[in-house]
Amino acid sequence: MSTTPPPHASEATRLLCAGTYLDPRYRDQVIEQLHLNEQRIVAPSLGLDAARVLAHALRARRQELLWAGLILGLWVVGLPLIGALLFMFLVPSLMLALASRIRGRAAQPPLYRRLPALWLRWSGRFTFAFFLLVTLVAAFGAGKENDPYDSSSSDVDGWVDALLRVLAEAAGGIEVWRAWLVLVLFALIALCIAVQRGRFARALDAELSPRRFPDIVGDPAEQDESPRFQRLKERIRTEQHAPLVMYHEQRPFCGAGLAFDTWVIAVELKPDKEKKQLPLNNRAILEKIRPLLEQLRRPSEFAGYPVRDRLRRLEIDECVFLPVEGLRRREEAPYHPQVFEEHRARAVEEGGERRRHFLRVRVGGWEEELVVTVFVRVHTQGQMLMLEIAPHVLLPVREDFEDADRTAHNHRHNNVLGKAVWALVRVPGSAVRSLVVLGRWLGSVWRLLTGGYAGALPDGPALSVRELGSAEDSSLFQGMDRTRYLRSIQDRVANGVTTALAECGYETGEFVQKVVHNYGIYNEGDVHNSSLAAGDGATAIFNS
């Protein structure tokens, strides 16, 4: 039976690393959260290694800066040599950049954004194409006195003849050598763009390929010798998988994904007159729940073949949530095992508002791309039983990240003409794109130098690398698996609580009725003469 790969080698980690090369905005968000804001404790990284994603984000930015500087340098060198002719090409470049800004990043932008962006984009393309045709005409000497497109020697009629005459007239004032310099400059820019894309495609076939990615020692991104990166990498790997969760008050479950079907159950503990009452505390209930959850790992004894269900890798542990407020330095967070055990022993039996103990149940499906985590908290006080079940779901990685291997494969196996066309169509916007890249980097450096992040008070996680790279929805099969995982875990938790109540001599009818009526999960037990209330603003239901 195959074993679960470590977080640094998971498919989710690999795809998110590839995503830092594909999406500059995602890359900048990763660097901002994990590298710039070094006072922030990292969010729990379920099924992935956030430090490795940061390593590739920094490497991708260094490579992009290198190519952006080279491309911008070509434009800067060309401007004094070529003069006004090259300035003309900056106009459509600005139009294309403005069109992208107006449209925004939404998949289906509103009409008031889509229409002006469409007009600007095609206007910029036609303008650039016209200037390029004029330059070609000038380069081949068609705008001089012996113009082959002159009306006396042209065999072309109609609008084509008129267009050629306009091009020839426009090219008449352009020196041939300047026109050739423009063509050579654009060829060099296209070559830079093509080589940059080729390096990304080769990386997907090398260090980011499924066969080589598990080798973290041989990953060139991990070899960054920056002291800041090495320091933060160690902190991230200390915090991201620890059972102690330091949280921000407004974002306690940051990193776990979307909240899904949260339970809040409160029932009265009524002694069963026919049974002897035994001591009942939070630990006793959790110890009844855990074995039932562990049974989900066992395949059917009648299956006949090895079972590949993800529930066989179900993970169960206990975690303690502590607020980050009050710490003076990030390094003071109590991650030491002995200190955590003290917090766990005290938190499991208390109903504190800020320090909270949870039984954490996790299933990493679809190669850690669909992660279901259920947090279970039990509290008994004042003859009341309170059960909190907080399921969270991490949706699959973004589709464009999923297709990174396909994108790289298509580029590597494309012919020379296809690669050339791909690069040439990106030449018009190359100047503005390079300026934006350098501007974002300079802004980040300025914030790093002046923001005082190194001496800031510790803060809880604001965003999760995994959540930033998640898709907006899942496939039908993934949705079915999500429901199956959640229902299986919720059923076992409900059965465990019911068993603990029954064995300790308490009536189970009220609890069972609440589960059946409000959550549709069946548990055996007495469901008559009981009342229940569920969730915020719920009302009690009385059955006789």
RODO-2510 file (C-alpha; in nm, 4 decimals, decimal comma):
residues 544
     n   res          X          Y          Z
     1     m     0,0000     0,0000     0,0000
     2     s     0,1354     0,3433    -0,0937
     3     t     0,2167     0,5865     0,1824
     4     t     0,1119     0,9483     0,2104
     5     p     0,3844     1,1760     0,0722
     6     p     0,5280     1,4323     0,3144
     7     p     0,3817     1,7842     0,2855
     8     h     0,6855     1,9213     0,1021
     9     a     0,6380     1,6576    -0,1700
    10     s     0,2593     1,6691    -0,2041
    11     e     0,0914     1,7411    -0,5352
    12     a    -0,0748     2,0496    -0,3880
    13     t     0,2667     2,1916    -0,2927
    14     r     0,4047     2,1217    -0,6403
    15     l     0,1148     2,2916    -0,8170
    16     l     0,1280     2,5966    -0,5898
    17     c     0,5020     2,6256    -0,6550
    18     a     0,4303     2,6149    -1,0285
    19     g     0,1606     2,8781    -0,9773
    20     t     0,4180     3,1287    -0,8512
    21     y     0,5712     3,1278    -1,2015
    22     l     0,2347     3,1543    -1,3754
    23     d     0,0580     3,4278    -1,1794
    24     p     0,2579     3,7350    -1,0656
    25     r    -0,0280     3,8510    -0,8429
    26     y    -0,0386     3,5197    -0,6551
    27     r     0,3406     3,5245    -0,6250
    28     d     0,3354     3,8758    -0,4773
    29     q     0,0689     3,7751    -0,2260
    30     v     0,2784     3,4775    -0,1125
    31     i     0,5864     3,6965    -0,0695
    32     e     0,3884     3,9654     0,1120
    33     q     0,2332     3,7242     0,3588
    34     l     0,5347     3,5047     0,4323
    35     h     0,8399     3,7186     0,3563
    36     l     0,7498     4,0849     0,3949
    37     n     0,5234     4,0550     0,6998
    38     e     0,7666     3,8525     0,9038
    39     q     0,5804     3,9386     1,2246
    40     r     0,2862     3,7218     1,1119
    41     i     0,2722     3,3637     1,2238
    42     v     0,2052     3,1354     0,9280
    43     a    -0,1381     2,9789     0,8895
    44     p    -0,1625     2,6009     0,9402
    45     s    -0,0505     2,4396     0,6144
    46     l    -0,2721     2,1357     0,5711
    47     g    -0,1133     1,8955     0,3245
    48     l     0,1535     2,1317     0,1942
    49     d     0,4777     2,3087     0,2786
    50     a     0,4346     2,6863     0,2680
    51     a     0,8101     2,7406     0,3056
    52     r     0,8748     2,5629    -0,0225
    53     v     0,6071     2,7685    -0,1980
    54     l     0,7781     3,0823    -0,0649
    55     a     1,1148     2,9564    -0,1916
    56     h     0,9796     2,9207    -0,5448
    57     a     0,7945     3,2525    -0,5227
    58     l     1,1205     3,4321    -0,4436
    59     r     1,3024     3,2427    -0,7183
    60     a     1,0283     3,3217    -0,9706
    61     r     1,0476     3,6907    -0,8788
    62     r     1,4245     3,6971    -0,9208
    63     q     1,3946     3,5427    -1,2651
    64     e     1,1147     3,7778    -1,3660
    65     l     1,3154     4,0782    -1,2469
    66     l     1,6126     3,9635    -1,4517
    67     w     1,4126     3,9351    -1,7731
    68     a     1,2108     4,2507    -1,7051
    69     g     1,5322     4,4460    -1,6518
    70     l     1,6813     4,3066    -1,9718
    71     i     1,3702     4,3868    -2,1788
    72     l     1,3372     4,7336    -2,0312
    73     g     1,7075     4,7891    -2,0938
    74     l     1,6563     4,7135    -2,4616
    75     w     1,3808     4,9741    -2,4794
    76     v     1,5922     5,2312    -2,2935
    77     v     1,8961     5,1728    -2,5146
    78     g     1,6805     5,1864    -2,8266
    79     l     1,5080     5,5165    -2,7471
    80     p     1,8084     5,7515    -2,7977
    81     l     1,9265     5,5538    -3,1002
    82     i     1,5938     5,5274    -3,2784
    83     g     1,4225     5,8389    -3,1468
    84     a     1,0619     5,9325    -3,2204
    85     l     0,9944     5,6173    -3,4213
    86     l     1,0284     5,4015    -3,1101
    87     f     0,8210     5,6456    -2,9041
    88     m     0,5312     5,5773    -3,1409
    89     f     0,5312     5,2138    -3,0344
    90     l     0,4942     5,3077    -2,6674
    91     v     0,1457     5,4453    -2,7368
    92     p    -0,0131     5,1056    -2,8237
    93     s     0,1855     4,9493    -2,5407
    94     l     0,0174     5,1861    -2,2945
    95     m    -0,3215     5,1194    -2,4525
    96     l    -0,2805     4,7440    -2,4055
    97     a    -0,1733     4,7861    -2,0440
    98     l    -0,4669     5,0167    -1,9727
    99     a    -0,7060     4,7679    -2,1334
   100     s    -0,5842     4,4931    -1,9022
   101     r    -0,6256     4,7214    -1,6005
   102     i    -0,9780     4,8266    -1,6968
   103     r    -1,0948     4,4711    -1,7579
   104     g    -0,9740     4,3470    -1,4205
   105     r    -0,9060     3,9891    -1,3161
   106     a    -1,2630     3,8586    -1,2998
   107     a    -1,3469     3,5708    -1,5334
   108     q    -1,6690     3,7470    -1,6385
   109     p    -1,6214     4,1218    -1,5814
   110     p    -1,9225     4,3535    -1,6030
   111     l    -2,0138     4,5082    -1,9365
   112     y    -1,8964     4,8559    -1,8380
   113     r    -1,5489     4,7088    -1,7954
   114     r    -1,5488     4,4588    -2,0789
   115     l    -1,6502     4,6977    -2,3605
   116     p    -1,3923     4,9767    -2,3048
   117     a    -1,1231     4,7158    -2,2402
   118     l    -1,2118     4,5412    -2,5652
   119     w    -1,2005     4,8683    -2,7583
   120     l    -0,8656     4,9698    -2,6098
   121     r    -0,7134     4,6254    -2,6651
   122     w    -0,7986     4,6045    -3,0320
   123     s    -0,7167     4,9712    -3,0910
   124     g    -0,3751     4,9102    -2,9391
   125     r    -0,3214     4,6007    -3,1509
   126     f    -0,4220     4,7725    -3,4750
   127     t    -0,2107     5,0777    -3,3908
   128     f     0,0939     4,8646    -3,3206
   129     a     0,0331     4,6629    -3,6383
   130     f     0,0076     4,9810    -3,8453
   131     f     0,3311     5,1249    -3,7025
   132     l     0,5028     4,7899    -3,7616
   133     l     0,3888     4,7832    -4,1262
   134     v     0,5167     5,1377    -4,1733
   135     t     0,8503     5,0308    -4,0254
   136     l     0,8686     4,7280    -4,2562
   137     v     0,7948     4,9453    -4,5586
   138     a     1,0673     5,1897    -4,4529
   139     a     1,3157     4,9083    -4,3841
   140     f     1,2797     4,7756    -4,7361
   141     g     1,3032     5,1223    -4,8897
   142     a     0,9451     5,1334    -5,0163
   143     g     0,8864     5,4916    -4,9126
   144     k     1,1499     5,6516    -5,1376
   145     e     1,1294     5,7980    -5,4853
   146     n     1,1535     5,4563    -5,6524
   147     d     0,8604     5,3274    -5,4499
   148     p     0,7339     4,9984    -5,5979
   149     y     0,3914     5,0798    -5,4550
   150     d     0,3648     5,4100    -5,6420
   151     s     0,0335     5,4498    -5,8257
   152     s     0,2108     5,4420    -6,1651
   153     s     0,3520     5,0930    -6,1153
   154     s     0,1070     4,9283    -5,8804
   155     d    -0,1230     4,6600    -6,0099
   156     v    -0,3338     4,6599    -5,6931
   157     d    -0,6705     4,8341    -5,6988
   158     g    -0,9154     4,9686    -5,4428
   159     w    -0,8521     4,9965    -5,0731
   160     v    -0,5407     4,7797    -5,0849
   161     d    -0,3794     5,0281    -5,3239
   162     a    -0,4818     5,3143    -5,0959
   163     l    -0,3417     5,1400    -4,7880
   164     l    -0,0097     5,0704    -4,9566
   165     r     0,0122     5,4327    -5,0699
   166     v    -0,0549     5,5542    -4,7142
   167     l     0,2104     5,3204    -4,5759
   168     a     0,4599     5,4361    -4,8343
   169     e     0,3921     5,8016    -4,7570
   170     a     0,4227     5,7436    -4,3826
   171     a     0,7477     5,5545    -4,4296
   172     g     0,8947     5,8228    -4,6508
   173     g     1,0395     6,0227    -4,3621
   174     i     1,1959     5,7243    -4,1816
   175     e     1,5608     5,6371    -4,2381
   176     v     1,6204     5,2803    -4,3427
   177     w     1,8759     5,2149    -4,0690
   178     r     1,6346     5,3343    -3,7983
   179     a     1,3650     5,1058    -3,9293
   180     w     1,6034     4,8110    -3,9222
   181     l     1,7082     4,8987    -3,5680
   182     v     1,3426     4,8827    -3,4615
   183     l     1,3010     4,5399    -3,6209
   184     v     1,6209     4,4107    -3,4604
   185     l     1,5138     4,5533    -3,1227
   186     f     1,1742     4,3834    -3,1406
   187     a     1,3387     4,0580    -3,2468
   188     l     1,5652     4,0724    -2,9399
   189     i     1,2696     4,1481    -2,7109
   190     a     1,0745     3,8580    -2,8595
   191     l     1,3782     3,6343    -2,8081
   192     c     1,3941     3,7347    -2,4390
   193     i     1,0245     3,6600    -2,3958
   194     a     1,0610     3,3230    -2,5689
   195     v     1,3659     3,2232    -2,3621
   196     q     1,1920     3,3265    -2,0409
   197     r     0,8947     3,1071    -2,1254
   198     g     1,1254     2,8264    -2,2286
   199     r     1,3026     2,8320    -1,8915
   200     f     0,9675     2,7989    -1,7154
   201     a     0,8716     2,5063    -1,9404
   202     r     1,2027     2,3340    -1,8672
   203     a     1,1559     2,3883    -1,4923
   204     l     0,8204     2,2061    -1,5110
   205     d     1,0051     1,9181    -1,6748
   206     a     1,2898     1,9250    -1,4208
   207     e     1,2776     2,0357    -1,0570
   208     l     0,8987     2,0876    -1,0640
   209     s     0,8206     1,7589    -1,2362
   210     p     0,6368     1,4880    -1,0372
   211     r     0,9408     1,2584    -1,0472
   212     r     1,1936     1,5132    -0,9157
   213     f     0,9855     1,7359    -0,6916
   214     p     1,0060     1,5049    -0,3845
   215     d     1,3834     1,5680    -0,3787
   216     i     1,3790     1,8828    -0,1682
   217     v     1,7574     1,8784    -0,1205
   218     g     1,8140     1,9093    -0,4953
   219     d     1,5586     2,1873    -0,5397
   220     p     1,7465     2,5001    -0,6571
   221     a     1,4861     2,7258    -0,4950
   222     e     1,5745     2,5870    -0,1516
   223     q     1,9397     2,6870    -0,1990
   224     d     1,8702     3,0587    -0,1637
   225     e     2,1375     3,1805     0,0785
   226     s     1,9520     3,4940     0,1871
   227     p     1,9689     3,5131     0,5699
   228     r     1,6151     3,6510     0,5846
   229     f     1,4764     3,3646     0,3774
   230     q     1,6638     3,0998     0,5760
   231     r     1,5398     3,2484     0,9039
   232     l     1,1792     3,2679     0,7877
   233     k     1,1930     2,9218     0,6329
   234     e     1,2829     2,7704     0,9682
   235     r     1,0065     2,9643     1,1456
   236     i     0,7467     2,8597     0,8899
   237     r     0,8407     2,4922     0,9171
   238     t     0,8241     2,5139     1,2956
   239     e     0,4776     2,6716     1,2953
   240     q     0,2843     2,5397     0,9957
   241     h     0,2265     2,1808     1,1139
   242     a     0,2399     2,2322     1,4899
   243     p    -0,0567     2,1144     1,7024
   244     l    -0,0524     2,4573     1,8678
   245     v    -0,2381     2,7097     1,6511
   246     m    -0,1653     3,0760     1,7162
   247     y    -0,4585     3,2655     1,5706
   248     h    -0,5894     3,6150     1,5056
   249     e    -0,9167     3,6831     1,6834
   250     q    -1,1007     3,7655     1,3590
   251     r    -0,9582     3,4668     1,1644
   252     p    -0,9315     3,1698     1,4023
   253     f    -0,9505     2,8979     1,1336
   254     c    -0,7323     3,0717     0,8752
   255     g    -0,5729     2,8044     0,6571
   256     a    -0,8445     2,5426     0,7036
   257     g    -1,0579     2,6607     0,4109
   258     l    -1,4262     2,7372     0,3862
   259     a    -1,6558     2,6736     0,6829
   260     f    -1,9082     2,4074     0,5926
   261     d    -2,2216     2,3020     0,7853
   262     t    -2,1089     2,4043     1,1361
   263     w    -2,2784     2,2344     1,4313
   264     v    -2,3470     2,3920     1,7701
   265     i    -2,5320     2,1495     1,9975
   266     a    -2,6345     2,2086     2,3578
   267     v    -2,8318     1,9445     2,5512
   268     e    -2,9137     1,8897     2,9152
   269     l    -2,7462     1,5979     3,0914
   270     k    -3,0368     1,3988     3,2350
   271     p    -2,9474     1,0959     3,4497
   272     d    -3,1048     0,7707     3,3359
   273     k    -3,2919     0,6362     3,6342
   274     e    -3,2309     0,2774     3,5252
   275     k    -2,8523     0,3148     3,5111
   276     k    -2,5748     0,4004     3,7499
   277     q    -2,4119     0,7374     3,6870
   278     l    -2,0387     0,7378     3,6200
   279     p    -1,8040     1,0383     3,6031
   280     l    -1,8357     1,2183     3,2702
   281     n    -1,5883     1,4774     3,1485
   282     n    -1,4645     1,6129     2,8203
   283     r    -1,1745     1,3690     2,7937
   284     a    -1,4004     1,0685     2,8468
   285     i    -1,6261     1,1752     2,5578
   286     l    -1,3324     1,2379     2,3239
   287     e    -1,1892     0,8965     2,4042
   288     k    -1,5175     0,7412     2,2903
   289     i    -1,5141     0,9379     1,9669
   290     r    -1,1540     0,8613     1,8668
   291     p    -1,1842     0,4783     1,8264
   292     l    -1,4955     0,5169     1,6125
   293     l    -1,3132     0,7610     1,3866
   294     e    -1,0123     0,5290     1,3637
   295     q    -1,2387     0,2524     1,2378
   296     l    -1,2995     0,4561     0,9219
   297     r    -0,9473     0,3631     0,8142
   298     r    -1,0320    -0,0052     0,7930
   299     p    -1,1348    -0,1345     0,4504
   300     s    -1,4155    -0,3817     0,4072
   301     e    -1,3025    -0,7337     0,4896
   302     f    -1,4961    -0,8558     0,1868
   303     a    -1,3422    -0,6139    -0,0631
   304     g    -1,1147    -0,8778    -0,2145
   305     y    -0,8685    -0,6225    -0,3563
   306     p    -0,6547    -0,3504    -0,1969
   307     v    -0,8748    -0,0536    -0,1094
   308     r    -0,7620     0,2929    -0,2193
   309     d    -1,0190     0,4991    -0,0302
   310     r    -0,8691     0,8160     0,1165
   311     l    -1,0339     0,7491     0,4507
   312     r    -0,7661     0,4881     0,5167
   313     r    -0,5259     0,7814     0,5594
   314     l    -0,7565     0,9741     0,7925
   315     e    -0,5514     1,1760     1,0433
   316     i    -0,6630     1,2382     1,4014
   317     d    -0,4824     1,4661     1,6435
   318     e    -0,5518     1,7213     1,9133
   319     c    -0,4765     2,0891     1,8724
   320     v    -0,4972     2,3901     2,0986
   321     f    -0,5867     2,7376     1,9705
   322     l    -0,4163     3,0299     2,1430
   323     p    -0,4588     3,3998     2,0587
   324     v    -0,1446     3,5686     1,9356
   325     e    -0,2225     3,8848     2,1312
   326     g     0,0173     3,9309     2,4212
   327     l     0,3299     3,7947     2,2567
   328     r     0,6213     4,0331     2,2297
   329     r     0,8182     3,8363     1,9726
   330     r     0,7213     3,5708     1,7192
   331     e     0,9831     3,3352     1,8628
   332     e     0,8074     3,3372     2,2012
   333     a     0,5134     3,1301     2,0741
   334     p     0,5010     2,8180     2,2966
   335     y     0,5695     2,5476     2,0370
   336     h     0,7871     2,3375     2,2662
   337     p     0,6245     1,9897     2,3106
   338     q     0,6293     2,0071     2,6892
   339     v     0,4624     2,3486     2,6940
   340     f     0,2022     2,2314     2,4445
   341     e     0,1186     1,9286     2,6598
   342     e     0,0542     2,1605     2,9516
   343     h    -0,1823     2,3711     2,7408
   344     r    -0,3557     2,0600     2,6067
   345     a    -0,4090     1,9069     2,9499
   346     r    -0,5613     2,2269     3,0858
   347     a    -0,7588     2,3311     2,7769
   348     v    -0,9381     2,0005     2,7174
   349     e    -1,1468     2,0357     3,0331
   350     e    -1,2159     2,4074     3,0163
   351     g    -1,4657     2,6059     2,8162
   352     g    -1,2411     2,9055     2,7659
   353     e    -1,3287     3,1709     2,5142
   354     r    -0,9768     3,2395     2,3894
   355     r    -0,7856     2,9170     2,4540
   356     r    -0,9725     2,6307     2,2897
   357     h    -0,9030     2,2606     2,2572
   358     f    -1,0179     2,0686     1,9491
   359     l    -1,0020     1,7147     1,8251
   360     r    -0,8861     1,7655     1,4649
   361     v    -0,9860     1,5112     1,2011
   362     r    -0,8383     1,5526     0,8537
   363     v    -0,8778     1,3761     0,5206
   364     g    -0,6492     1,4763     0,2332
   365     g    -0,8255     1,3664    -0,0842
   366     w    -0,7286     1,4051    -0,4496
   367     e    -0,3548     1,4143    -0,3738
   368     e    -0,4049     1,6729    -0,0957
   369     e    -0,5992     1,9018    -0,3284
   370     l    -0,9351     1,8458    -0,1574
   371     v    -0,8739     1,8686     0,2170
   372     v    -1,1566     1,8121     0,4632
   373     t    -1,0866     1,9083     0,8242
   374     v    -1,3376     1,8690     1,1055
   375     f    -1,2725     2,0384     1,4401
   376     v    -1,4571     1,8776     1,7329
   377     r    -1,4908     2,0429     2,0741
   378     v    -1,6784     1,8998     2,3727
   379     h    -1,7609     2,0786     2,6969
   380     t    -1,9635     1,9673     2,9982
   381     q    -2,0653     2,2136     3,2648
   382     g    -2,3680     2,2818     3,4817
   383     q    -2,5365     1,9539     3,3790
   384     m    -2,5134     2,0618     3,0154
   385     l    -2,3311     1,9015     2,7255
   386     m    -2,2059     2,1350     2,4516
   387     l    -2,0715     1,9920     2,1294
   388     e    -1,9106     2,2088     1,8617
   389     i    -1,8326     2,0594     1,5214
   390     a    -1,6655     2,2971     1,2761
   391     p    -1,6041     2,1314     0,9374
   392     h    -1,3812     2,3177     0,6907
   393     v    -1,3006     2,2358     0,3300
   394     l    -1,0010     2,3390     0,1239
   395     l    -1,1129     2,3431    -0,2383
   396     p    -0,8861     2,2125    -0,5161
   397     v    -0,5963     2,4121    -0,6541
   398     r    -0,6782     2,6671    -0,9234
   399     e    -0,7396     2,5266    -1,2691
   400     d    -0,4592     2,7245    -1,4348
   401     f    -0,2161     2,5856    -1,1763
   402     e    -0,3530     2,2380    -1,2409
   403     d    -0,2797     2,2848    -1,6110
   404     a     0,0790     2,3994    -1,5553
   405     d     0,2238     2,0687    -1,6796
   406     r     0,0009     2,0756    -1,9859
   407     t     0,0934     2,4381    -2,0596
   408     a     0,4653     2,3644    -2,0303
   409     h     0,4355     2,0469    -2,2384
   410     n     0,2515     2,2287    -2,5171
   411     h     0,5155     2,5014    -2,5240
   412     r     0,8080     2,2575    -2,5287
   413     h     0,6580     2,0550    -2,8122
   414     n     0,5383     2,3471    -3,0202
   415     n     0,7198     2,4185    -3,3484
   416     v     0,9497     2,7152    -3,4025
   417     l     0,6800     2,9157    -3,5798
   418     g     0,4346     2,8669    -3,2958
   419     k     0,6903     2,9741    -3,0328
   420     a     0,7889     3,2755    -3,2414
   421     v     0,4293     3,3897    -3,2859
   422     w     0,3613     3,3405    -2,9129
   423     a     0,6564     3,5663    -2,8283
   424     l     0,5930     3,8263    -3,0999
   425     v     0,2351     3,8971    -2,9924
   426     r     0,3670     3,9853    -2,6455
   427     v     0,6222     4,2371    -2,7692
   428     p     0,3769     4,5346    -2,7809
   429     g     0,3034     4,5230    -2,4082
   430     s     0,6547     4,4266    -2,2991
   431     a     0,7673     4,7790    -2,2017
   432     v     0,4781     4,8498    -1,9663
   433     r     0,4818     4,4965    -1,8255
   434     s     0,8497     4,5285    -1,7427
   435     l     0,7918     4,8667    -1,5782
   436     v     0,5116     4,7179    -1,3672
   437     v     0,7354     4,4289    -1,2581
   438     l     1,0146     4,6615    -1,1534
   439     g     0,7680     4,8993    -0,9885
   440     r     0,6141     4,6212    -0,7779
   441     w     0,9583     4,5069    -0,6703
   442     l     1,0696     4,8580    -0,5784
   443     g     0,7482     4,9049    -0,3803
   444     s     0,8120     4,5818    -0,1931
   445     v     1,1713     4,6822    -0,1164
   446     w     1,0560     5,0235     0,0059
   447     r     0,7978     4,8677     0,2358
   448     l     1,0579     4,6221     0,3630
   449     l     1,3006     4,9033     0,4451
   450     t     1,0510     5,1456     0,5982
   451     g     0,7672     4,9293     0,7330
   452     g     0,9398     4,8186     1,0520
   453     y     0,8162     4,4618     1,0150
   454     a     1,1181     4,3083     1,1889
   455     g     1,0396     4,4898     1,5151
   456     a     0,6591     4,4749     1,4929
   457     l     0,4499     4,2913     1,7501
   458     p     0,3545     3,9370     1,6440
   459     d     0,0327     3,8999     1,4510
   460     g    -0,1854     3,6057     1,3589
   461     p    -0,2103     3,4789     1,0027
   462     a    -0,4039     3,7045     0,7658
   463     l    -0,4116     3,4881     0,4543
   464     s    -0,3221     3,1307     0,3743
   465     v    -0,0981     3,0360     0,0812
   466     r    -0,3202     2,7360     0,0194
   467     e    -0,6447     2,9336     0,0299
   468     l    -0,5011     3,1988    -0,2033
   469     g    -0,4315     2,9258    -0,4589
   470     s    -0,7699     2,7545    -0,4307
   471     a    -1,0321     2,7364    -0,7025
   472     e    -1,3766     2,8836    -0,6546
   473     d    -1,5516     2,5487    -0,6872
   474     s    -1,4863     2,1757    -0,7131
   475     s    -1,5858     1,9114    -0,9640
   476     l    -1,8899     1,6892    -0,9159
   477     f    -1,6777     1,3917    -0,8088
   478     q    -1,4831     1,6060    -0,5631
   479     g    -1,8087     1,7435    -0,4223
   480     m    -1,9389     1,3902    -0,3728
   481     d    -1,6188     1,2894    -0,1919
   482     r    -1,6347     1,5999     0,0260
   483     t    -1,9871     1,5116     0,1353
   484     r    -1,8904     1,1490     0,1971
   485     y    -1,5944     1,2436     0,4142
   486     l    -1,7952     1,4936     0,6155
   487     r    -2,0943     1,2662     0,6668
   488     s    -1,8736     0,9761     0,7736
   489     i    -1,6859     1,1847     1,0291
   490     q    -1,9969     1,3589     1,1615
   491     d    -2,1763     1,0269     1,2023
   492     r    -1,8896     0,8793     1,4044
   493     v    -1,8663     1,1872     1,6244
   494     a    -2,2405     1,1726     1,6962
   495     n    -2,2205     0,8001     1,7711
   496     g    -1,9244     0,8559     2,0021
   497     v    -2,1081     1,1183     2,2063
   498     t    -2,4188     0,8990     2,2218
   499     t    -2,2110     0,6023     2,3428
   500     a    -2,0372     0,8115     2,6106
   501     l    -2,3684     0,9404     2,7416
   502     a    -2,5223     0,5952     2,7540
   503     e    -2,2237     0,4283     2,9228
   504     c    -2,2023     0,6994     3,1877
   505     g    -2,5714     0,6637     3,2775
   506     y    -2,7318     0,9578     3,0996
   507     e    -3,0313     0,9754     2,8706
   508     t    -2,9468     1,0008     2,5023
   509     g    -3,2881     1,0855     2,3589
   510     e    -3,2477     1,4607     2,3489
   511     f    -2,9093     1,4434     2,1824
   512     v    -3,0167     1,1811     1,9277
   513     q    -3,3319     1,3720     1,8374
   514     k    -3,1348     1,6871     1,7759
   515     v    -2,8914     1,5080     1,5456
   516     v    -3,1656     1,3324     1,3498
   517     h    -3,3962     1,6310     1,3079
   518     n    -3,1373     1,8971     1,2367
   519     y    -2,8532     1,7182     1,0625
   520     g    -3,0087     1,4106     0,9082
   521     i    -2,7633     1,1693     1,0708
   522     y    -2,9150     0,8605     1,2250
   523     n    -2,8107     0,7418     1,5695
   524     e    -2,9762     0,4713     1,7705
   525     g    -3,1357     0,5881     2,0898
   526     d    -3,4468     0,7052     2,2649
   527     v    -3,5948     1,0034     2,0788
   528     h    -3,9150     1,0579     2,2778
   529     n    -3,9844     1,2959     2,5628
   530     s    -3,6918     1,5215     2,4614
   531     s    -3,6257     1,8787     2,3548
   532     l    -3,3513     2,0250     2,1379
   533     a    -3,2101     2,3484     2,0020
   534     a    -2,9480     2,3900     1,7317
   535     g    -2,7410     2,6818     1,6129
   536     d    -2,7957     3,0540     1,6440
   537     g    -3,1566     3,1568     1,6850
   538     a    -3,2833     2,7979     1,6905
   539     t    -3,6011     2,7044     1,8763
   540     a    -3,6694     2,4025     2,0912
   541     i    -3,8744     2,1121     1,9584
   542     f    -4,0764     1,9065     2,2047
   543     n    -4,1966     1,5554     2,1314
   544     s    -4,4197     1,3507     2,3545
***
